[in-house]
Amino acid sequence: MAAREMTIDPEIQRFLDEMKAGWAKHPSFGTLSFPEQRAVSEQVRARWTEGGPVMAETRELRFDAGAGGLRIRIYRPEAVGTAAPALVYLHGGGFTLFSIDTHDRLMREYAAAGGFVVIGVDYPLSPEYKYPVALDRIEALILWLKDHGADWGIDPARLAMGGDSAGANLSFATALRLRALGEALLVRAILSNYGYFSTEVSDEAEARFGGPGSIMDRAEAQSYYANYLGNWGIESRDPLVCPLLADMTGMPPVFLVIPECDLLTEQSIAMAASLREAGVETEAKIYAGATHSFLEAMSVAQIARNAIKDGAQFVSRRLT
């Protein structure tokens, strides 16, 4: 990245300040159980899910594709037809937090901007469910859509995957599994929003973007991986856990949304390099002044709206 002074976008700073004030109304996370942490997270983020596009149809169901249950929400915008292209979207939250409720508006924004169906997935969260439980269920869902997508009004030949942070990780891991099954063409594109691709966070990233008062520091980031893994010593070297370790040959086209001021920025930059080295069609854009989770600021920040539009257009082009 260019060696220049980085300043957080003022509208993103407003979002961060409001989030910080929201967190301050609740007990410290360290004193809460994981279910309590999730409940607080839902409350703090509720303000950011309000408003936005109205869908022609929103359908929610409990679903088991053969590997265990998932909560699914299907967003159908106007005029997509009965055999629609679809983006399967996986929310972030360090494998531990958040849901399709915290990301409801973001998924509606993608559906409206791109003119495709969005399938939001509540996958099992850690530490109650360790790797690879969530990945197993997501993979099973994608394989089910291949044969039964028409049951949901989806064209199985026009599927994309995407997610933010841990959700981007799970999108890559699912695509890697599909490649191993000879189904590399089943997912036609990956939308990666500030992806979390490795347990390793450099000293430089921690010094610049971590520390007290940051949106996320190294200790917090690595605690999420500790929640996700049953055996750190073995699984932290697994490419399905840390996709930066994977050979990316044969992966679908990827668009990486990269906030400039993020602890994980270096990971997306490294992933873009790995993809290009493997000959994968890759688009990557750095959003100046943006931070981790900045897409959730769409109601107050133009840069978030721009990034959502960019991602939606990328997916739409790949599913045409």
C-alpha positions in Angstrom: 0.0 0.0 0.0 1.1 3.6 -0.6 3.1 5.0 2.3 0.7 7.9 3.0 -1.1 9.0 6.1 -4.3 7.1 6.5 -7.4 8.9 7.8 -10.7 7.2 8.5 -13.5 8.5 6.4 -15.6 11.0 8.4 -18.8 9.2 7.7 -17.3 5.9 8.7 -15.9 7.5 11.8 -19.5 8.5 12.7 -20.5 4.9 12.3 -17.7 3.7 14.5 -18.5 6.4 17.2 -22.2 5.3 17.3 -21.2 1.7 17.5 -18.8 2.4 20.3 -21.5 4.3 22.2 -23.9 1.3 21.7 -21.3 -1.2 23.0 -20.7 1.1 26.1 -24.3 0.5 27.2 -23.6 -3.1 27.8 -21.3 -5.1 30.0 -17.8 -6.0 28.8 -17.7 -8.9 26.4 -15.3 -10.7 28.7 -18.0 -11.0 31.4 -20.7 -12.5 29.0 -21.4 -16.0 27.8 -21.3 -16.5 24.0 -25.1 -16.5 23.8 -25.1 -13.2 25.7 -22.4 -11.8 23.5 -24.6 -12.6 20.4 -27.6 -11.0 22.0 -25.7 -7.8 22.7 -24.3 -7.8 19.2 -27.8 -8.1 17.7 -29.0 -5.1 19.8 -26.0 -2.9 18.9 -26.3 -3.6 15.2 -30.1 -3.4 15.0 -29.9 0.4 14.2 -27.8 -0.4 11.1 -30.3 -2.9 9.6 -33.1 -0.5 9.4 -34.4 1.0 6.2 -33.1 0.2 2.7 -34.7 -1.6 -0.2 -38.0 -3.4 0.0 -38.0 -6.9 -1.5 -40.7 -8.3 -3.8 -40.5 -11.4 -1.6 -38.6 -12.5 1.5 -38.8 -16.1 2.6 -37.3 -17.6 5.7 -37.0 -21.4 6.3 -35.2 -24.0 8.3 -33.4 -26.3 6.0 -31.2 -29.4 6.1 -29.3 -30.3 2.9 -28.0 -33.5 4.5 -25.2 -32.2 6.8 -27.3 -30.5 9.5 -29.7 -27.7 9.9 -29.4 -24.1 8.6 -31.6 -21.0 8.9 -32.0 -19.6 5.5 -33.5 -16.2 4.3 -34.2 -15.8 0.6 -34.4 -12.2 -0.7 -36.0 -11.8 -4.1 -36.0 -8.3 -5.7 -38.4 -7.2 -8.4 -38.4 -8.7 -11.8 -35.8 -11.5 -11.5 -38.0 -14.2 -12.9 -38.5 -17.7 -11.7 -35.1 -19.0 -12.7 -33.0 -16.3 -11.1 -29.3 -15.9 -10.5 -28.4 -16.0 -6.9 -25.7 -14.9 -4.5 -25.3 -17.2 -1.4 -24.1 -14.7 1.3 -22.3 -15.7 4.5 -22.3 -13.1 7.3 -19.1 -12.2 9.2 -18.5 -12.2 13.0 -15.4 -14.2 13.5 -17.2 -17.6 13.2 -18.7 -16.7 16.6 -21.1 -13.7 16.3 -23.8 -12.1 14.1 -26.5 -13.6 11.9 -28.7 -13.0 8.9 -30.5 -10.5 11.1 -27.4 -8.3 11.7 -26.7 -8.5 7.9 -30.3 -8.2 6.7 -30.1 -4.7 5.1 -26.7 -5.5 3.5 -28.2 -8.5 1.8 -31.2 -6.6 0.6 -29.0 -3.9 -0.8 -27.0 -6.4 -2.8 -30.2 -8.0 -4.1 -31.7 -4.6 -5.2 -28.4 -3.2 -6.6 -27.5 -6.4 -8.6 -30.9 -7.7 -9.6 -30.3 -11.2 -8.3 -31.7 -13.3 -5.5 -29.6 -13.3 -2.3 -29.7 -16.4 -0.1 -28.6 -15.5 3.5 -27.3 -18.3 5.6 -27.1 -18.7 9.4 -24.4 -21.3 9.7 -23.5 -22.9 13.1 -21.4 -20.6 15.3 -18.3 -21.4 17.3 -17.2 -22.4 19.9 -20.3 -24.5 20.2 -19.7 -25.8 16.7 -16.1 -26.3 15.7 -14.5 -26.6 12.3 -15.6 -28.1 9.9 -19.3 -28.2 11.0 -20.3 -24.9 9.4 -18.3 -25.6 6.3 -19.9 -29.1 5.9 -23.4 -27.5 6.0 -22.6 -24.7 3.6 -21.0 -27.1 1.1 -24.1 -29.4 1.4 -26.4 -26.4 0.7 -24.4 -25.4 -2.5 -24.5 -29.0 -3.8 -28.3 -29.2 -3.0 -28.8 -26.0 -5.0 -27.1 -27.6 -8.0 -29.8 -30.2 -8.2 -32.8 -28.5 -6.6 -32.3 -24.7 -7.0 -35.4 -24.6 -9.2 -37.4 -25.5 -6.1 -36.5 -22.0 -4.8 -36.8 -20.2 -8.1 -33.0 -20.3 -8.5 -31.0 -21.0 -11.7 -28.3 -23.5 -10.5 -26.1 -22.6 -13.4 -25.9 -19.0 -12.1 -24.7 -19.2 -8.5 -22.2 -17.0 -6.8 -20.9 -17.0 -3.2 -19.8 -14.2 -1.0 -19.4 -12.9 2.5 -17.6 -10.6 4.9 -14.7 -11.4 7.2 -15.2 -15.0 8.4 -18.0 -15.3 5.7 -15.4 -14.6 3.0 -13.2 -17.3 4.5 -16.1 -19.8 4.4 -16.8 -18.8 0.8 -13.3 -19.6 -0.3 -13.2 -22.8 1.7 -16.5 -24.0 0.1 -15.1 -23.2 -3.4 -11.9 -25.1 -2.6 -14.0 -28.1 -1.5 -16.1 -27.9 -4.6 -13.0 -27.9 -6.7 -11.8 -31.0 -5.0 -15.1 -32.7 -5.9 -14.8 -31.7 -9.5 -17.5 -29.0 -9.1 -15.2 -26.0 -9.6 -17.7 -24.4 -12.1 -20.7 -24.7 -9.8 -19.8 -21.3 -8.1 -19.2 -18.7 -10.9 -17.9 -15.9 -8.7 -16.8 -15.0 -5.2 -17.4 -11.7 -3.5 -14.9 -11.2 -0.7 -15.6 -8.3 1.7 -12.6 -7.7 4.1 -11.8 -11.4 4.2 -10.3 -13.2 7.2 -7.9 -15.7 5.6 -5.2 -16.5 8.1 -4.5 -16.8 11.8 -1.4 -14.7 11.3 -1.6 -10.9 11.8 1.6 -9.0 11.3 3.2 -6.7 13.9 2.9 -3.9 11.4 -0.9 -4.4 11.0 -1.3 -4.6 14.8 0.7 -1.4 15.2 -1.2 0.5 12.6 -4.7 -0.7 13.0 -4.9 -2.7 16.3 -4.4 -1.8 19.9 -6.8 -0.2 22.4 -9.8 1.5 21.0 -9.5 -0.1 17.5 -12.4 -1.8 15.9 -10.5 -5.1 16.1 -7.0 -5.9 17.4 -4.8 -9.0 16.9 -5.8 -10.7 20.2 -9.5 -10.4 19.3 -9.0 -11.6 15.8 -7.0 -14.7 16.9 -9.5 -15.4 19.7 -12.1 -16.0 17.0 -9.9 -18.5 15.3 -9.4 -20.2 18.7 -13.2 -20.4 19.0 -13.4 -22.0 15.5 -10.7 -24.6 15.8 -10.6 -27.8 17.8 -6.9 -28.3 17.3 -5.0 -25.0 16.7 -1.7 -26.8 16.1 -3.0 -28.9 13.2 -6.0 -27.1 11.8 -4.3 -23.7 11.6 -2.2 -25.2 8.8 -5.2 -26.4 6.9 -5.9 -24.4 3.7 -9.7 -24.9 4.3 -9.2 -23.0 7.6 -6.6 -20.5 6.3 -7.2 -20.0 2.6 -4.1 -18.0 2.2 -2.3 -21.4 2.4 -4.3 -22.8 -0.5 -3.3 -23.2 -4.1 -5.9 -21.0 -5.8 -5.6 -22.6 -9.3 -9.0 -23.1 -10.9 -10.9 -20.9 -8.6 -13.8 -18.8 -9.9 -13.4 -15.0 -10.6 -13.0 -13.0 -7.4 -13.7 -9.4 -6.3 -12.0 -8.3 -3.1 -13.5 -5.3 -1.3 -10.5 -4.1 0.8 -10.8 -1.3 3.4 -7.7 0.7 3.7 -7.7 1.0 7.5 -8.2 -2.5 8.7 -6.2 -5.1 10.7 -7.0 -7.6 7.9 -6.1 -5.4 4.9 -2.8 -7.2 4.4 -4.7 -10.5 4.2 -6.9 -9.4 1.3 -3.8 -7.9 -0.5 -2.0 -11.2 -0.1 -5.0 -13.1 -1.3 -5.3 -11.0 -4.4 -1.6 -11.7 -5.2 -2.1 -15.4 -4.6 -5.2 -15.5 -6.9 -3.4 -13.6 -9.7 -0.3 -15.8 -9.4 -2.6 -18.8 -9.9 -4.1 -17.3 -13.0 -7.5 -16.5 -11.4 -9.5 -13.6 -12.8 -9.2 -11.1 -9.9 -10.5 -7.7 -9.2 -9.4 -5.9 -6.0 -10.3 -2.4 -4.9 -9.0 -0.6 -1.8 -11.5 1.9 -0.3 -9.6 4.8 1.2 -10.6 5.7 4.8 -12.7 2.5 5.2 -12.4 0.1 8.1 -13.4 -3.4 9.0 -17.3 -3.8 8.9 -17.6 -0.5 6.9 -20.3 -1.9 4.6 -22.7 -1.9 7.6 -22.5 1.9 7.5 -24.4 2.1 4.3 -27.1 4.3 5.7 -24.6 7.1 6.6 -21.5 6.5 4.5 -21.2 7.1 0.7 -18.1 4.9 0.6 -20.1 1.9 1.9 -22.8 2.5 -0.7 -20.2 2.7 -3.4 -18.6 -0.6 -2.3 -21.9 -2.4 -2.2 -22.7 -1.1 -5.7 -19.3 -2.3 -7.0 -19.8 -5.8 -5.5 -23.3 -6.1 -6.8 -22.2 -5.1 -10.3 -19.3 -7.7 -10.2 -21.7 -10.5 -9.2 -24.3 -9.4 -11.8 -21.8 -9.4 -14.6 -20.6 -12.9 -13.7 -24.1 -14.3 -13.5 -25.5 -12.8 -16.7 
